[in-house]
Amino acid sequence: MKDKQTSSCGHHPSQPGQVEQLLTITEVADWLGVSTSMLFHHDPGEGPSRIKFGNSIRYRRCCVTAWLDEHLVTDR
């Protein structure tokens, strides 16, 4: 049996009994204060991990939060 891969935020996709909150590209763009085209055209690894199926793009809320945490800059 194959090991499940972890996402950028470290969770295992499709855990039994767990409902994932998926956000649209518009919802994430509004949340981050950026354009949808900025999110749509970013190079892999430069933005939050996304799920693409057909013409739809969705983001896991936990992955967007993890991506934000990875880019946190603190003044020292």
Summary of the structure (lengths in Angstrom):
residues: 76
radius of gyration: 13.6
end to end distance: 46.9
largest distance: 46.9
contacts: 158
relative contact order: 0.23
helix: 30%
strand: 14%
